[in-house]
Amino acid sequence: MLSRIADMLVPAFGRLSVTTDSGTELAPGSIIAANHTSLADPAVVLAALHRLGVEPVIMATAGLWRVPVLGRALVREGHIPVHRGDRRAAAALDLAAEALERGRHLLIYAEGGLPRRKDASEAAPGSFRSGLARLAEHAGAPVVPVGQAGARRITSGGVVKQLAGLATAPVRRPNLHVHVGAPMVLTGDLAACTTQARTAVTTAWRVAAARLGEPAALAA
């Protein structure tokens, strides 16, 4: 349901385009790793994946489960809360592995949080936490790198700026782009696998951001 709603709502807030690497297929039981820049980008990524026929289980901060209506929907659809800094965090990886074993796609944000920047510009993904690499090793699952750009044009910065961005986005309808990279199998130790995943997501982000003419991607 969340994927379908996102695909219906996102076009009202921006102009979404989607590209993939040549021959890319999102096989059942794949981990989808995306960069995280804005409160709006999960909806943008879900909308893009829905257009590709994929409706993933999402790993997200447990605070969302306390939001009325949304929390009930997350529970009903089997999405996975992540309790950061809590002993329950390890249980989230077990639930994710079970979802992958059932053939579900799993969407994960390995940066573990939003950037502190207040401007609407793009920047390369930050450091990745090790959970993605540990999950990929445990489940033996391929990783699909996804880069999104433009979500910060919908909402970014402080609370007032974010609310203003959401209110004006239907009028502005900024360009949004999501690029899906080729699936990869992480190899090596935990640190090497984490670096490989971040590099692949950064490459996908660079393609997406360049499509929008973002200086950070064009300069590189």
N, C-alpha and C positions, 0 to 999 in steps of 0.2 A: 504493500500500500504506500509506504513512504516513497519508494522509487517512482511510482506512478504519479503521486502528488507532486513530487519535485519536478518531474518532466512537464507537468501542466503549469506549475507556478513560475518556474525559472524564466520562461520566455516573456513573462510579464515584467520582469525586473532587468532583463538584459538580452543581448543577442548572442545566443550560444552556438558555437561551431565545434565540431569534433573531428579529430583525425587519428589515424592509427599508423604504426609502422607497417610496412608491407607484409602481408601474410599473417598478421597477428591474429591469434585465436585465444579467447579466454576460456580455457578448458575448465570443466567442473572441478572443484577442489583447489582452485588457485587462490593465492593471497594477492590482493590488489593493494599496492602501497602508493599513497598519494601525498603530495605536499600540502601543508596546512597553513593558510595565511589569513583566514577570515572566518567569522561565524557563518558566512554565507557559502563557503566553498563545499561543505558536505552536500548541500542541496544541488549545487552545480555539478559535482562529480556524480551524484546519484542520477541526475537527469541525463548526463552524457552516457553513463553505463546503461541506463534503461533504453536508450536509442540503439545500443549495441546488443540488446536482448539479455542484459544481465541485471539481476536484482540481488545485490549482496547482503549478507549479514554484516552489521557494522560493529566495530569495537569503538566505544566512545566513553568520554568521562562520565562517571556514575551520577554526577549532578543532574544530568539531563533526565534521569529517571524520576526526579522529584518534580519535574514540570508537569502540571495538570494536562490531561489529554495526551500530550506527547509521551509521557512516561508510560501510560497504559498501552499506547501503540507499540512502544519499544519492547515491552514485556510480551505482548501478544504475538509479535512477529519474531521473537527469539533473538533480538539483538543483544550484544554483550556489554555490560557495564564494566568499566575499568576503575577500580578503587585505588588511585595512586597513593603510594606511601602507606599501604595497608596490607596486612597479610592476605587479604582476599584478592590481591592483584595477581598472584600466581594462579588462582582458580580461573581467572579470565582466560589465561592461555590454554588451560585444559578444556574450557568450553569452546574456545576457538578451534582447537584441534578436532574436537568432536564434530563441529559444524563442517570442517573441511573433509573429514572422513565420510560424512553424509553426502558429499558432492556439492556443498554450497560454496559460493564465492564468498570471500571474506575481505572487507575493506578495513584497512588499518592506517592510522596516522602515526608513523614511527617517530616523528619529532616530539610527540607527547604534549604539545601545547601550541599556543599562538605566539607569533613574534610580538615583541613589545613596541615595535615601531608604530607611530601614529599617522604617518602619511599613507597615501593610497598606492604608492609605487610598489613594483615587484622586486624581490630579491631571491637569491638562490636558497633552497631549503637549508635549515639549520642542522645541527648535529642530530643524528638518529640515536634513539635508545636501543638497547639490545633485544627487546622483546620480539621484534620482527624476525631477526636472525634465529633466535631460539625457537620460535614457532615454526619457521620454515624447516629447521633441522628436525624438530620433533615430529612434524607431520609429513615430512618428505614432500612438501608442496612447492610448486613453482611460484615465483614472484612476478607479478605483472606491474611494472613501474608506470605510474600515471602522473602527469604534470598538468596542473591547472593554473590559469592566469586570468586576472580580471575580477575575481571575487572581491578583492579589496576596493574595487571601484564601486561596489554595492555598499559594503560596510567595512569600516576600519576605524581605528583610533579610539577615543574615549566614548563614554555612553551617549553623550549628546550628539557627537558626530555620527555615531553608528545609527542612532534613531533618525537623524536627518538624512543619512544616506539611504536608509530603507524607504523613507517617505518620498524621496525624490527619484529613486531608481526607476519607477515605472514611467517617469517622464523622460529621464536621461537615457534609459535603456543602454548601459555601457556594453561594449563588446566583451565577450567571455570566450575563452577557448580551453578545451581539454584535449590533451594528446596522450594516447595510450601506446606505450612502448611494447616491444616484443618480450614475451615471457622469458624468464631466466632462472637457472638453478644456481643457488648460492653455493660456493665451495670455499673450503678453508676453515680456519678457526673462527670464533665468534666475532672478533674484531674485523677480520678480513671480510666476512659475510656482511657485516653491518656497513662497512665501507662500500662494498659492491652495490648494495641496495641503495644507499644514498647517492652514489654516482649515477646509477640508472635513473632514479627519480629526478635528479638534477638535470640530466640530459633531456628527459621528457618535459620538464618544466621549461627548459630553455627553448624547446621547439614551440611550446604553447605561448610563452611570453614574447618570442620573436614574431609570432603571428599577429600580436597586438601592437608591435612596434615599441615594446618596452625597452628603455635604454639599458637596463641591467643585463638583458639577454643579448642585445645587439652589440654592446661593447665587448662582450666575451667572445 
